């Protein structure tokens, strides 16, 4: 499912084409992706322009003039495509769910194959509460190695599970948790609170490095993800362990293993991550 780098890739691809656009109508093909009835979404967005575009965790946040926020959670297979006036949807847009039509003829299309994504309009105070429930941004200045180690301390959760908890740290999913742990030489089932200060510093550095590299590559496409330009993410070619069961570790050439805990697969190298 899309994680921080994928959401960031979409935000960067949309920014120059969406900010300043005014919504004139909303076509709802599949209302099950909405948090409120279609008429409510239309009422709150019609006649209003997008004045800013940002990311929070795995969410795409479109700020509307007047303070409301259009929040898009990509779920497992959600994609956002900007359309110029008269431009047909890209071939990657196979399952359109919601289309925001703009003054002048352009549009923003939310496409979702499995429809686990979510589109909702929130008031400013509701969005502050929602955002406040998420953990710190791992690429933010305030996310220091010391703060990271303090958060890990005392937790009995496996460190992979700790990294996936959006209340502790926002935006990391299974792909990048596995990749960061491999870089840091830490086993995914290791108890989070058992990490030393040096191990936490190493993992902190690995988390930030892998996220930045994935953003530069346009995210990771295992199957469904596409950027705003309709292109797949290239970081899939740089994965060291995720999805590579029985393949050689690029560092020590040992065989990558897969285990399942917490309802999710974890990939690791027994030779590198004791």
PyMOL commands that set and color helices and strands:
alter all, ss='L'
color gray80, all
select helices_A, chain A and resi 4-18+31-33+38-45+124-132+145-152+159-164+174-183+192-194+197-216+235-238
alter helices_A, ss='H'
color red, helices_A
select strands_A, chain A and resi 23-28+50-56+59-64+69-73+78-83+96-102+107-112+118-122+136-137+169-170+256-261+264-269
alter strands_A, ss='S'
color yellow, strands_A
deselect
rebuild
show_as cartoon
